[in-house]
Amino acid sequence: MPINQGRAQFQGLFSEMWTYSESVNFGNAATGSGTFASVDVTVPGVALGDIVMGVSIAIDTVDTVIAGAVTAANTVTLTLLNNTAGAVNLDAAIVDFIVVRPAF
């Protein structure tokens, strides 16, 4: 569910901003460095060309990286990249992220 939508920071650089919070479960990122697991989150109003500026999760990510990208209208894909030698299966957790629309 959106927490805030509008222009709160970076006045003039972005025409829109969404802060979003969602419970996600990435499932299993298989054994081996460079494997990944992804989950799609519906964010009404986002569009291709918008930027996911930051992703935060409230659990230990066990040497993984979580990144986000707008992959379609109203869709943000969050990807867990496994940088370990073993499989990683994080517990479900709340993920917070920010999406911005460039004004240029």
C-alpha positions as CSV (number, residue, x, y, z in Angstrom):
1,M,0.0,0.0,0.0
2,P,1.4,3.5,-0.8
3,I,2.5,5.4,2.2
4,N,3.1,8.7,0.4
5,Q,2.9,9.9,-3.2
6,G,4.0,13.4,-4.3
7,R,7.0,15.7,-4.3
8,A,8.6,15.6,-0.9
9,Q,12.4,15.9,-1.7
10,F,14.7,16.8,-4.6
11,Q,12.4,19.6,-5.7
12,G,12.4,20.0,-9.4
13,L,14.3,16.8,-10.2
14,F,11.4,14.4,-9.9
15,S,7.8,15.0,-10.9
16,E,6.4,12.1,-8.8
17,M,7.6,10.0,-5.9
18,W,6.2,6.8,-4.3
19,T,7.2,5.4,-1.0
20,Y,6.0,1.8,-0.7
21,S,6.0,-0.9,1.9
22,E,5.1,-4.5,1.1
23,S,5.5,-7.9,2.7
24,V,7.5,-10.2,0.3
25,N,8.9,-13.7,0.2
26,F,11.6,-14.2,-2.3
27,G,11.6,-17.9,-2.0
28,N,14.8,-19.8,-2.6
29,A,17.9,-18.3,-4.4
30,A,19.6,-21.5,-5.5
31,T,23.1,-22.6,-4.5
32,G,25.9,-20.7,-6.2
33,S,27.1,-17.1,-6.4
34,G,25.2,-15.1,-9.0
35,T,21.9,-16.9,-8.7
36,F,18.8,-14.8,-7.9
37,A,15.1,-14.9,-6.9
38,S,12.6,-12.2,-7.9
39,V,9.2,-11.0,-6.8
40,D,6.8,-8.6,-8.6
41,V,5.0,-5.9,-6.5
42,T,2.1,-3.9,-7.9
43,V,2.6,-0.2,-7.4
44,P,-0.2,1.8,-9.0
45,G,1.0,4.7,-11.2
46,V,4.6,3.7,-11.8
47,A,5.7,3.4,-15.4
48,L,8.7,2.3,-17.5
49,G,11.4,4.9,-17.1
50,D,10.7,5.5,-13.4
51,I,13.6,4.8,-11.0
52,V,13.7,2.6,-7.9
53,M,16.1,4.7,-5.8
54,G,16.4,2.6,-2.7
55,V,15.3,-0.8,-1.2
56,S,15.3,-1.6,2.5
57,I,14.4,-4.9,4.3
58,A,14.0,-5.4,8.0
59,I,16.0,-8.7,8.2
60,D,19.6,-9.9,7.7
61,T,20.1,-10.4,4.0
62,V,22.9,-12.9,4.5
63,D,25.4,-11.4,2.0
64,T,22.8,-10.9,-0.7
65,V,21.8,-7.8,-2.6
66,I,18.3,-6.6,-3.1
67,A,17.6,-4.3,-6.1
68,G,14.5,-3.0,-7.6
69,A,13.4,-1.9,-11.1
70,V,10.2,-0.8,-12.8
71,T,9.6,-3.6,-15.3
72,A,6.1,-2.7,-16.6
73,A,3.3,-0.2,-15.9
74,N,2.3,-0.5,-12.2
75,T,5.0,-3.2,-11.6
76,V,8.2,-3.1,-9.6
77,T,10.4,-6.2,-9.7
78,L,12.5,-6.8,-6.6
79,T,15.4,-9.1,-7.1
80,L,17.5,-10.9,-4.5
81,L,21.0,-11.6,-5.8
82,N,22.7,-14.5,-4.0
83,N,26.4,-13.7,-3.6
84,T,27.1,-16.7,-1.4
85,A,28.3,-20.2,-2.2
86,G,25.1,-21.8,-0.8
87,A,21.4,-21.5,-1.2
88,V,19.6,-18.5,0.5
89,N,16.0,-18.6,1.5
90,L,15.1,-15.4,3.4
91,D,12.0,-15.3,5.7
92,A,9.1,-13.2,4.5
93,A,9.7,-9.6,5.5
94,I,8.5,-6.1,5.0
95,V,10.4,-4.4,2.1
96,D,10.4,-0.6,1.8
97,F,11.4,1.1,-1.4
98,I,11.2,4.5,-3.1
99,V,10.3,5.0,-6.8
100,V,10.8,8.4,-8.5
101,R,9.8,9.8,-11.9
102,P,12.5,12.0,-13.5
103,A,11.2,15.5,-14.4
104,F,13.7,15.8,-17.3
